Amino acid sequence: MLRLYKACMARLLTNIFFIGGCVIALVVTFAVSSGWMRISFLSEADSSRRMFFVSIAMCVFFSIFVPYSISPEYKDGVLRNKMIIGYTQKQIFGAYYLSHASLLFLMTLAYLIGGILGGADPFGRYGIPILTVFVAFLFYLTVLCFISFRVKNVIVVAVVITMLFQAAFGMTMFGNAILMAFDNAGNIEARNVTALIYNLSPFGQWFSNTGFSDDYANPGTAAQLLLSVGGSALVLFAGTLRLNLREEV
């Protein structure tokens, strides 16, 4: 599978869409962190908080990039050719997943460099939140790879991922209102359970660490990491289930 992973990386690293995304991540993070690009509601925030706020853009980017880079390979016959030369679907899925996870890591590096150049300290107060959100984004990336690989129709993939993105975003917006309602009613147990569901979404984990949400929306770093790691493991298991069979694609 190592050769397949290297081949995937060679193809993806030269993808103009990904290269442009990394450049934008660096430039925009620098501009926002330094204060050169002003966001009105962040005017009183320090450079590190401004840097953390723009991290959600990576989640948006990969919502588009993952299906764009994986799904067409069904249509173009690339997956079939890889199976013909001896690779199993499980190996192909593993290579695709690891290569896209590597791209997320590389874009995060570009993001961190932009923040540092803009005067932010990514290893200070926001160091743990950045790590936590990175793991949450990795969980979201796992779901994107699962959908893009298991659903053969490109249009269906686009529709499903668009709905997933809207659901994740909506869960955060409506989740804040539900959390507030439970808190005002004094129903702490329901509020805490809702907070865990709220933090299943990468948007939820991101927003609960921005400082704009109430404290009870954040169940703690350990809980957030456990949700993300556990979710990734579950999706990977589902994604590779019965893929040891070399089915026709």
C-alpha positions in Angstrom: 0.0 0.0 0.0 3.0 2.3 0.5 3.6 2.5 -3.3 -0.1 3.4 -3.8 0.1 6.0 -1.1 3.2 7.6 -2.7 1.4 7.6 -6.1 -1.6 9.3 -4.5 0.6 11.9 -2.8 2.5 12.6 -6.0 -0.8 13.3 -7.8 -2.4 15.4 -5.1 0.6 17.5 -4.2 0.7 18.8 -7.8 -3.1 19.5 -7.8 -3.5 23.2 -8.5 -6.6 23.3 -6.3 -4.7 22.0 -3.3 -1.7 24.3 -3.9 -4.0 27.3 -4.2 -5.8 26.2 -1.0 -2.5 26.2 0.9 -1.4 29.6 -0.5 -4.8 31.0 0.5 -4.6 29.4 4.0 -1.2 31.0 4.6 -2.1 34.4 3.2 -5.5 34.8 4.7 -4.3 33.5 8.1 -1.5 36.0 8.0 -3.8 38.9 6.9 -6.4 38.1 9.6 -3.9 37.4 12.4 -1.9 40.6 11.7 -5.0 42.7 11.6 -4.4 43.7 8.0 -7.7 42.1 7.0 -10.2 43.4 9.6 -13.2 41.4 10.8 -15.5 43.7 12.8 -16.5 41.3 15.5 -12.9 40.3 16.0 -11.6 43.8 16.3 -11.0 43.4 20.1 -9.5 39.9 19.8 -5.7 39.3 19.9 -3.8 37.8 17.0 -3.9 34.3 18.3 -7.7 34.3 18.7 -8.1 35.8 15.2 -5.9 33.0 13.9 -7.9 30.3 15.5 -11.2 31.7 14.2 -10.2 31.3 10.5 -9.2 27.7 11.0 -12.7 26.6 10.1 -12.0 27.5 6.5 -10.0 24.3 6.1 -13.1 22.3 6.9 -14.9 24.1 4.1 -12.0 23.5 1.7 -11.9 19.7 2.3 -15.7 19.5 2.0 -15.1 20.4 -1.7 -11.7 18.9 -2.3 -12.2 15.4 -1.1 -15.1 14.5 -3.4 -13.5 16.4 -6.2 -10.3 14.3 -6.0 -11.8 10.9 -5.2 -15.2 10.5 -6.8 -14.2 11.1 -10.5 -11.8 8.1 -10.3 -14.8 5.8 -10.5 -15.9 7.5 -13.7 -12.4 7.6 -15.2 -11.8 3.9 -14.5 -8.8 4.6 -12.3 -10.0 2.4 -9.4 -10.7 -0.5 -11.8 -7.2 -0.2 -13.2 -5.7 -0.3 -9.7 -7.6 -3.4 -8.9 -6.6 -5.1 -12.1 -2.9 -4.8 -11.2 -3.6 -6.4 -7.8 -4.6 -3.8 -5.3 -7.7 -4.5 -3.1 -10.3 -1.9 -2.5 -9.3 -1.9 1.2 -5.7 -1.0 0.2 -7.0 1.7 -2.2 -9.2 3.2 0.4 -6.4 3.2 2.9 -4.0 5.0 0.5 -6.7 7.6 -0.4 -7.5 8.2 3.3 -3.8 8.5 4.4 -2.9 10.8 1.5 -5.8 13.2 2.2 -5.0 13.1 6.0 -1.4 14.1 5.0 -2.8 17.0 2.9 -4.8 18.2 5.9 -1.6 18.1 7.9 0.3 20.1 5.2 -2.4 22.7 5.0 -2.5 23.0 8.7 1.3 23.8 8.6 0.6 26.5 6.0 -2.1 27.9 8.3 0.3 27.8 11.3 3.0 29.6 9.4 0.6 32.3 8.3 -0.5 32.8 11.9 3.1 33.0 13.2 4.0 35.5 10.5 1.0 37.5 11.5 2.1 37.7 15.1 0.0 34.9 16.6 1.3 32.3 19.1 -0.2 28.9 18.0 1.6 27.2 20.9 0.3 29.4 23.7 -3.3 29.7 24.9 -4.8 28.4 21.7 -2.3 25.5 21.2 -4.6 22.9 22.7 -7.7 24.2 20.9 -5.8 24.1 17.6 -4.8 20.5 18.2 -8.3 19.6 19.3 -9.9 21.1 16.2 -7.3 19.5 14.0 -8.4 16.1 15.3 -12.0 17.1 14.8 -11.3 18.1 11.2 -9.6 14.7 10.7 -12.8 13.0 11.9 -14.7 15.1 9.4 -12.2 14.2 6.7 -12.7 10.5 7.5 -16.4 10.8 6.9 -15.8 12.7 3.6 -13.4 9.9 2.4 -15.9 7.2 3.4 -18.7 8.8 1.5 -16.6 9.7 -1.6 -15.2 6.1 -1.8 -18.3 4.1 -1.0 -20.8 6.1 -3.2 -20.0 5.6 -6.9 -22.2 8.3 -8.4 -20.4 11.7 -8.4 -23.7 13.7 -8.3 -25.0 11.7 -5.3 -21.7 12.2 -3.5 -21.9 16.0 -4.1 -25.5 16.0 -2.8 -24.8 13.9 0.3 -21.7 15.9 1.3 -23.5 19.2 0.8 -26.3 17.9 3.1 -23.7 16.7 5.6 -22.0 20.1 5.6 -25.3 21.9 6.1 -26.3 19.5 8.9 -22.9 20.0 10.7 -23.3 23.8 10.4 -26.9 23.8 11.4 -26.2 21.5 14.4 -23.9 24.3 15.7 -26.3 27.1 15.1 -29.4 25.4 16.5 -27.3 23.6 19.1 -26.5 26.8 20.9 -30.1 27.7 21.2 -31.0 24.2 22.5 -28.1 24.3 25.0 -29.3 27.7 26.3 -32.8 26.5 26.7 -31.8 23.5 28.7 -29.5 25.7 30.8 -32.2 28.2 31.5 -34.6 25.4 32.5 -32.0 24.0 34.9 -31.9 20.6 33.1 -28.1 20.1 33.5 -28.1 16.4 32.4 -29.9 17.2 29.2 -27.6 20.1 28.6 -24.5 18.0 29.1 -25.7 15.3 26.8 -26.6 17.9 24.1 -23.2 19.4 24.5 -21.6 16.0 23.6 -23.9 15.7 20.5 -23.1 19.3 19.6 -19.3 18.5 19.7 -19.6 15.6 17.3 -19.6 18.3 14.6 -16.2 19.9 13.8 -18.1 23.2 13.7 -19.3 22.6 17.2 -15.8 21.9 18.5 -14.4 24.9 16.7 -17.1 27.3 17.9 -17.0 26.1 21.5 -13.3 27.0 21.5 -13.6 30.5 19.9 -14.9 32.1 23.0 -18.1 33.2 21.4 -20.2 30.3 22.9 -21.1 29.7 26.5 -18.7 27.6 28.6 -21.2 24.7 28.9 -21.0 24.2 25.1 -17.5 22.8 25.6 -17.4 19.5 27.4 -13.6 19.6 27.8 -10.6 18.8 25.7 -10.6 15.1 26.7 -14.2 14.6 25.7 -13.7 16.4 22.4 -10.7 14.3 21.5 -12.5 11.1 22.5 -15.4 12.0 20.3 -13.2 12.7 17.3 -10.9 9.7 17.7 -13.7 7.4 18.5 -15.8 8.7 15.6 -12.8 8.3 13.2 -12.2 4.7 14.3 -15.9 3.9 13.8 -16.1 5.4 10.4 -12.8 3.7 9.3 -14.2 0.4 10.4 -17.4 1.0 8.4 -15.4 2.3 5.5 -13.3 -0.8 5.2 -16.1 -3.3 6.1 -16.1 -6.1 3.4 -13.7 -4.1 1.2 -11.3 -7.1 1.4 -13.5 -8.5 -1.4 -12.3 -7.2 -4.7 -15.7 -6.2 -6.1 -16.1 -4.8 -9.6 -16.2 -1.0 -9.7 
